[in-house]
């Protein structure tokens, strides 16, 4: 395995991974290759995997799903009903999101995480299955209620965001950063 990174560097002409502190971080070229590589690995896996049908009625496994408690509250009943009907020996654990800003889904404790952020690690696959939008609620007569509200105008106002999980950074911060604005 220790020779694999050297072979990848020779083949691509790029370091692919560089050390930053104690961790290895993908280079910009590695990030460019990520989707194509993911697709190649998926196709190779499909070619090399023996053909057999998964018998859900005989599957005996425990799956852990983690996500926002409101979302899991909506999904739990139909997920449990469908699983019970098609895979009666499968057990499910539904966990609320962790309270920390950083989480590590690569530790093998969670099989599926449902969240609002795309993972920043190339070894984790993700798929957008839906979108949501944030809403700004104002009292009647509030200065922002006049005219169009944009990120720059909102960023000049004092406001509070609330995190039920104690996170110090969230979707509002990301939205401001995308637009190059400072927030509340």
SVG drawing of the C-alpha trace seen along z (x, -y; Angstrom):
<svg xmlns="http://www.w3.org/2000/svg" viewBox="-47 -51 53 67">
<polyline fill="none" stroke="black" stroke-width="0.4" points="0.0,0.0 2.9,-2.4 3.9,-2.3 0.4,-3.1 0.6,-6.9 3.9,-7.0 2.3,-5.1 -0.7,-7.5 1.7,-10.5 3.6,-9.1 0.4,-8.3 -1.3,-11.7 1.7,-14.0 0.3,-15.4 0.9,-14.7 -2.8,-14.0 -2.5,-14.1 -0.3,-16.6 0.3,-16.7 -1.2,-19.6 -0.4,-19.3 -1.2,-15.7 -3.6,-14.9 -3.4,-14.3 -5.4,-16.8 -6.4,-16.3 -4.8,-18.7 -6.9,-20.8 -6.2,-18.2 -7.3,-15.4 -10.6,-17.2 -11.1,-17.7 -10.6,-13.9 -12.9,-12.9 -16.2,-12.5 -14.6,-10.8 -12.7,-8.5 -15.8,-7.7 -17.6,-6.7 -14.7,-4.6 -14.6,-2.8 -18.4,-2.3 -18.2,-0.8 -15.2,1.4 -17.0,2.7 -20.1,3.5 -18.0,5.4 -16.0,7.3 -18.9,8.1 -20.4,11.6 -24.0,11.5 -26.4,12.5 -29.7,11.1 -29.9,9.8 -32.6,11.7 -34.0,9.0 -36.3,11.5 -33.2,13.4 -31.0,10.3 -30.0,10.2 -28.3,7.0 -28.4,3.9 -28.3,0.4 -27.8,-2.9 -29.3,-6.0 -28.3,-9.5 -30.0,-12.8 -31.9,-15.8 -34.5,-14.7 -37.4,-16.5 -36.5,-14.8 -36.1,-11.4 -39.5,-11.9 -41.1,-12.2 -39.1,-9.3 -39.2,-6.9 -42.7,-5.4 -42.6,-4.7 -38.9,-3.5 -39.7,-1.1 -42.9,0.1 -41.2,0.7 -38.2,2.4 -40.4,4.6 -42.4,5.7 -39.4,6.3 -36.6,7.2 -38.1,8.5 -34.7,9.5 -33.2,6.0 -32.9,3.8 -32.8,0.1 -31.3,-2.5 -32.2,-6.1 -29.8,-8.6 -30.1,-12.4 -27.3,-14.5 -24.2,-15.0 -23.8,-18.2 -20.3,-18.9 -19.3,-21.1 -17.1,-18.4 -18.2,-14.9 -16.5,-11.8 -18.8,-9.5 -15.8,-7.4 -15.5,-5.7 -18.1,-3.0 -20.7,-3.9 -23.3,-5.1 -24.4,-3.5 -26.4,-6.4 -26.3,-10.1 -29.0,-12.4 -27.9,-16.0 -27.8,-19.5 -24.1,-19.6 -22.1,-17.7 -19.2,-15.8 -15.8,-17.3 -14.0,-14.0 -13.6,-12.3 -14.1,-8.8 -17.6,-9.6 -20.3,-9.4 -23.2,-11.7 -26.3,-12.4 -28.7,-15.4 -32.2,-14.0 -34.1,-17.3 -33.7,-20.9 -35.1,-23.2 -35.0,-26.9 -34.4,-29.2 -37.0,-31.9 -36.5,-35.2 -39.3,-36.2 -39.7,-39.9 -42.1,-41.9 -44.3,-44.4 -42.5,-47.7 -39.0,-46.2 -36.4,-48.1 -35.7,-45.1 -39.3,-44.7 -39.0,-47.7 -37.6,-46.8 -35.7,-43.6 -33.7,-41.8 -30.3,-40.5 -27.4,-39.0 -25.5,-42.3 -28.4,-44.2 -29.1,-41.4 -25.4,-41.2 -25.4,-44.9 -28.2,-44.2 -27.9,-42.6 -29.5,-39.2 -29.4,-35.9 -29.2,-32.4 -30.1,-29.5 -28.5,-26.1 -30.3,-23.4 -27.2,-21.3 -24.7,-23.9 -22.9,-24.2 -20.8,-27.3 -21.1,-27.4 -24.1,-26.6 -26.1,-27.2 -26.5,-31.0 -22.7,-31.4 -22.2,-29.3 -24.8,-31.5 -23.0,-34.7 -19.6,-33.2 -20.8,-32.1 -21.8,-35.7 -18.6,-37.2 -20.6,-39.0 -20.0,-39.2 -23.0,-38.1 -24.6,-39.4"/>
</svg>
